[in-house]
Every structure is written in C-alpha cells, then in structure tokens.
Amino acid sequence: MKTPDKGVPVLDLRSDTVTRPTQEMRDAMFSAPVGDDVLGEDPTVNLLQDYAAHLCGVESALFVPSGTMANQIAIRTWCRNGDEALIAPETHVFFYEAGSAAGLSGVQLHPVPGADGDFDVMDFQRRIRPRHDPHFPLTRLLWIENTHNRGGGKIIGYDKMERLHRLGEQYDIPMHVDGARLVNAAVATGIPLDRWSRVCDSFSLCLSKGLGAPVGSLLLGSTVFIDRCRRPRKALGGGMRQAGIIAAAGLYALQHHIDRLAVDHRRASDLGRRLRAIPGLITPETVDTNILMIDLENDVPFGADELQRRLDEQGVKVFSVRERRIRVVFHLDLPENVVSLAENAFRQVMLSV
Ligand SMILES: Cc1ncc(COP(=O)(O)O)c(C=O)c1O
C-alpha cells in the first residue's frame, strides 16, 4: 500500500488492473526459460498456452499482450471487412476499444438492447440479417461479455449462454465471449471453465485483471480457430519474442490466484451491504463478483466526479463511471481490512453532505 504525504493509506479500488506482481510471481518471471515466441519456441509461453487450454477444456490457446488485442484478433479472425457482429449491450469492445473493430477490421458492431450487459436471446435472433438480401451486411458473429464490466461484474448465466450458442449454431454464426473476467464467473458460480467453454465457439481470458499478472491475455478455442488467430496477432503487432518472462506471471496466476477470487467477491458484496446503510448511497441487492457499482441518491448535492474527488482525499481511489455512479473493484493487492477502511472513507465523505 502506498502512503501519500498526509499519511493516509491509499486504497486503489479503481480497477483490478492496478495490481502489482507478488514476490512469488516475480520469482517465477525471473527464472522462466524463454525463447522466440514468434517462432513458437518460447517454452514458458507454450506451457502457459497448454496449461490454459487444458484448464478450459479446449484444444488450443494463444498468448496475446492485452484483452483489447484478444478482442480485436477474435473479431478479425471471425469476420471480414463489411461484416456485422451482434453484440451484447454496453460491452467493452463497443465502449472502450477506440473504435478499432471498425478502424482496424472494417466490422460494424450492432448492439442489442438491454441493461447492465444482460440481454434477451430473442433480441439477437431478431437482428440476424437475411443472407439473400444484398442490402444488408452479413451477420458473422455473436458477441457477449462475461462477467460484464459496465454491468458491475454481472454474470451472464450459463443457461443463457447456452441458448445463445444454440441460436448461433442454428444460423451457422459463431459466438465469442469476451471473458476478461470469465474466471470470476467460474469461481462465483462453481461452474468450471471447462463447462463454460462448451457454450461458446471462442473466448478470451485476461491474466492481468483479478488474477494479478502484470500483462497478458489468452484466446481460446479450437486449434483451427487459434491457428487462424496467429496472422491477425502478427498483423496487430502482438507477436512478442522472449515473452516467457511475462507468460510466467500468467502461468503463476492461473496456478495460484483463481480460488482467491472468492475473497474479492465476498468483499465487494460486504462493502455493498455496509454502504447501503449510509444515507445518500444506493448499492445493488446482490453483487455477483468483484465489481461494486454505487449510485448517489438524487438529493445528494454533488455527482460522481465530486464523490470520486472527496474519496481520493480520504485515500480511497475509485472511478466515476456515470454522472451519479462510481465503481469500486476488489483485487489481490489490497489489505485484509480493506472493507472497513473503505466503509470509513465513505462515511466521512457522506457525513459532510
Ligand atoms: C471486459 C473487458 N474486456 C477487455 C478489456 C481490455 O483489457 P486490456 O486493458 O488488457 O486491453 C477489459 C479491460 O478492462 C475489460 O474489462
């Protein structure tokens, strides 16, 4: 924990991307055997990919630098220029990737309606374009995010994913899952990754979110799909050389940091419950995973940006994500008493209202 000048400890709850590698993870990185991964010769990258594929019950995995690149490679691999991808509401690929589905691959993203990342499978079906009519783009991909970032770490249920996957099979359209936090869904539901992998055609996992690695994501799916992903990875600049140095951290994370995600989930839920007792704050009845969204009541005379600033003064960093909403995210780089510390900071701020 860093300490600013005035001696207040800083709790960084902005994102689960802010974690720094543990000493054990750094040791694993230090001693990792490496080679040239563009030539397929990095033993640690190969080990990570094999380990992840086995863990997830798929044929193959591919190590890539970021979640954004995993998404862009998936789009570029499944779609052609001018195609359309039907996407769940408020996805990362739509909001936060600098328009690159259109910019880099010429793919039109078509969001289905819904709240908090959730959707009705029928809304996907209604939007699949008739193939025989040249007015329309070809619907080439179905896309969801699980867990859902802007949806407050919401889990898209297994049954719903299965229904959407079946719809895709019916129309011969593959379904991809931005699974930056799919491991959180697996831990929270008790449904293992090798079952989630059966209800989609391809998916990603981020190693650098709740799992705590400094960098890296994985794409997973059939060997045919992963082999096709190698060219876009190269084209987008994601071919790395002695990448085993960072893959070692990802491997360590998969081997040691999955089960502990339950701690983050418990903390998010606990803080949500405690904050509900503070006048002026609204938190959801249930918190699925490690992200807690907090809304300000209408009568609070300031908005989310000001709440963020005031919490910052108390040594708690959060992100304002809407006019009257902030989010806090739990991760492994936080002290044992994080929930009490955060609760106290919120109480201090709201006392002055
Ligand atoms: C759901 C989701 N997908 C993709 C990404 C992108 O990951 P990266 O920051 O590694 O590019 C994020 C990042 O927060 C995310 O939340």
The ligand as a Gaussian input file, in Angstrom:
#p B3LYP/6-31G(d) Opt

LIG

0 1
 C      -14.457000      -6.895000     -20.250000
 C      -13.135000      -6.362000     -20.707000
 N      -12.649000      -6.745000     -21.889000
 C      -11.474000      -6.304000     -22.348000
 C      -10.710000      -5.445000     -21.593000
 C       -9.418000      -4.929000     -22.164000
 O       -8.305000      -5.406000     -21.497000
 P       -6.899000      -4.643000     -21.633000
 O       -6.969000      -3.486000     -20.722000
 O       -5.919000      -5.699000     -21.202000
 O       -6.726000      -4.261000     -23.043000
 C      -11.174000      -5.010000     -20.360000
 C      -10.383000      -4.072000     -19.547000
 O      -10.768000      -3.605000     -18.500000
 C      -12.424000      -5.477000     -19.891000
 O      -12.950000      -5.071000     -18.735000

